[in-house]
């Protein structure tokens, strides 16, 4: 939605953003909704390309959508709206969703869920990212064991998700992969055979997330 040049300067907003709820194999069952306005944290916009790991807790944003071609708001077209939770405990079972175009499990390469054609997910107990010896991670980054790769960033992490209704509470977002020991400790790297890969990201908070959410809610 926003990125800089290779020097970490000249922030530019993406000018063409479209949300397609329920996208699957090129189909748009609920219509298409053009993004009108993006709301991101000023700290992330200033530092993301310089020291993204240090400021990863600010890697979250909201997009305000126009109505669809039939004049309906997205939640009216879909028929429901997900709840959002602030300051929820991170150590809970969660579902993480995305449209990844890569996968860390060779046996799943080429499947539609890992080519960006269909929605994919991971589910399980979450752990807090301990970082690495060279880049200790700020506290508050959580995620479950997951094989989803590039393309899953920005997807929601949901607690109390009900597969029967498709509803839950969005408590965070996916930002990067991390590798943990079985006890949740720091790994030597992705090739460490004792480690597992997790998809992690910031937990939504009143301090960082709520002001962005409120700004998007009241955008004209």
Helices and strands as residue ranges (DSSP letters): E 2-3, E 12-13, E 18-19, E 33-40, H 42-47, G 56-58, E 61-65, H 74-78, E 83-84, E 93-98, G 106-108, G 112-114, E 120-128, E 141-145, E 156-162, E 167-173, E 176-181, E 195-202, H 209-217
